[in-house]
Amino acid sequence: MGEVIGLAAVIVFAALVGVLAVPLLKLGKLLDNAAVGVKEISDNTVPLLTEVTTTVSSTNHQLVKVDTITDNVAQVSTNVSALTALFAATLGSPVVKVAAFSYGVRQAMAGRSRGKK
């Protein structure tokens, strides 16, 4: 009788090991698939990060060029403003005087023309 009970215990233990082995094998396959997925993601991420780094570097280079252009435009704008101020100061007053003088001459001529009639 003791041998039968021992044999039954061994059979129950073997069945328990068999039942627990199936989920462990499935878990092992799941972990293998997860490892493959992580490897694929890292294989695809490295070239993407390299491309992003290249793009950012190129963009920074272009921004330096735009900054230089902006500085040049600001300098040209300052020069044009100074030139306009210089022109207004140099020629503005005499031009206004000439215009006023020519207007006065026209008015005087128009007054003489009216007086002769």
Secondary structure, 3 states (H helix, E strand, C coil): CHHHHHHHHHHHHHHHHHHHHHHHHHHHHHHHHHHHHHHHHHHHHHHHHHHHHHHHHHHHHHHHHHHHHHHHHHHHHHHHHHHHHHHHHHHHHHHHHHHHHHHHHHHHHHHHHHHHC
